[in-house]
Amino acid sequence: MKSISLVIVAALLSTACASMSIGTQPSATPPQLVRAMGGGAGWDRPGAFGPLPSAMAAKGETKCAMLNTASQTYRALGYHPYAKDMDGKPLPEGGFYCVPN
């Protein structure tokens, strides 16, 4: 349940950063969730994500779809296998960078 919440909150901030691009591969320094103004959360470095591997595409789409509302849908754009939570601990399934469609 904790990882689900982290994906949701992280994607909310990433909406504002959708124009930021991901890297060509996951960075050696993983992105970390951080608190944002207004109490939300987001990734500290979206550019640290690499492309979404085809083997992780279905999982990424499922995680990002949890953000969908009646008026907005989300998709997974990037993935980092060692993305960190707000406490600096690696997320068990890595992290997905979700952006609006």
C-alpha positions as CSV (number, residue, x, y, z in Angstrom):
1,M,0.0,0.0,0.0
2,K,2.9,2.4,0.8
3,S,4.4,2.1,-2.7
4,I,1.0,2.7,-4.3
5,S,0.7,6.0,-2.3
6,L,4.2,7.0,-3.3
7,V,3.4,6.5,-7.0
8,I,0.3,8.5,-6.7
9,V,1.8,11.5,-4.9
10,A,4.9,11.4,-7.0
11,A,2.9,11.6,-10.2
12,L,0.9,14.6,-9.1
13,L,4.0,16.7,-9.0
14,S,5.4,15.2,-12.1
15,T,2.4,16.6,-14.0
16,A,3.9,20.0,-13.6
17,C,7.2,18.7,-14.8
18,A,5.9,16.7,-17.8
19,S,8.1,18.8,-20.1
20,M,11.2,17.5,-18.4
21,S,12.8,14.7,-20.2
22,I,14.0,11.4,-18.9
23,G,17.6,10.2,-19.5
24,T,18.7,7.7,-22.1
25,Q,19.4,5.2,-19.3
26,P,18.8,5.2,-15.5
27,S,21.2,7.5,-13.7
28,A,23.9,6.0,-11.4
29,T,22.3,8.3,-8.7
30,P,18.7,7.2,-8.3
31,P,15.8,9.7,-8.1
32,Q,14.2,10.2,-4.7
33,L,10.8,11.3,-3.7
34,V,10.8,14.6,-1.9
35,R,8.1,16.8,-0.3
36,A,6.9,19.6,-2.4
37,M,5.2,22.9,-1.6
38,G,1.6,22.4,-0.8
39,G,2.2,19.0,0.9
40,G,2.5,17.0,-2.2
41,A,5.5,14.9,-3.3
42,G,7.5,14.4,-6.5
43,W,10.7,13.1,-7.9
44,D,13.8,15.3,-7.2
45,R,15.4,14.5,-10.6
46,P,13.1,13.3,-13.3
47,G,16.1,13.2,-15.7
48,A,17.5,10.4,-13.6
49,F,14.9,8.0,-15.0
50,G,15.7,5.9,-18.0
51,P,13.2,4.7,-20.6
52,L,10.5,2.3,-19.6
53,P,11.7,-1.2,-20.4
54,S,9.2,-3.3,-22.3
55,A,9.4,-5.9,-19.5
56,M,8.1,-3.3,-17.1
57,A,5.6,-1.6,-19.3
58,A,2.5,-3.4,-18.1
59,K,3.4,-2.8,-14.4
60,G,4.2,0.9,-15.1
61,E,0.9,1.4,-16.9
62,T,-0.9,-0.2,-14.0
63,K,0.8,1.9,-11.4
64,C,0.4,5.2,-13.3
65,A,-3.3,4.4,-14.1
66,M,-4.0,4.6,-10.4
67,L,-3.7,8.3,-10.9
68,N,-6.4,8.5,-13.6
69,T,-9.4,10.7,-13.0
70,A,-12.5,11.2,-15.1
71,S,-10.8,14.1,-16.9
72,Q,-7.1,13.0,-16.9
73,T,-5.2,9.8,-17.6
74,Y,-1.6,9.0,-17.0
75,R,1.1,6.8,-18.5
76,A,4.5,5.6,-17.5
77,L,7.3,7.4,-19.4
78,G,10.3,6.3,-17.4
79,Y,11.6,3.8,-14.9
80,H,14.5,3.6,-12.4
81,P,15.2,0.2,-10.7
82,Y,16.6,1.8,-7.6
83,A,14.4,4.9,-7.1
84,K,14.1,5.9,-3.5
85,D,11.2,6.7,-1.2
86,M,11.1,9.8,1.0
87,D,13.2,8.1,3.6
88,G,16.0,7.4,1.1
89,K,15.2,3.7,1.0
90,P,15.0,1.9,-2.4
91,L,11.4,1.2,-3.5
92,P,11.0,-2.6,-3.8
93,E,9.7,-2.4,-7.4
94,G,11.7,0.6,-8.5
95,G,10.0,3.8,-9.5
96,F,7.9,4.9,-12.4
97,Y,7.8,8.4,-13.8
98,C,4.2,9.1,-14.7
99,V,3.0,11.8,-17.0
100,P,-0.4,12.9,-18.2
101,N,-1.5,11.7,-21.6
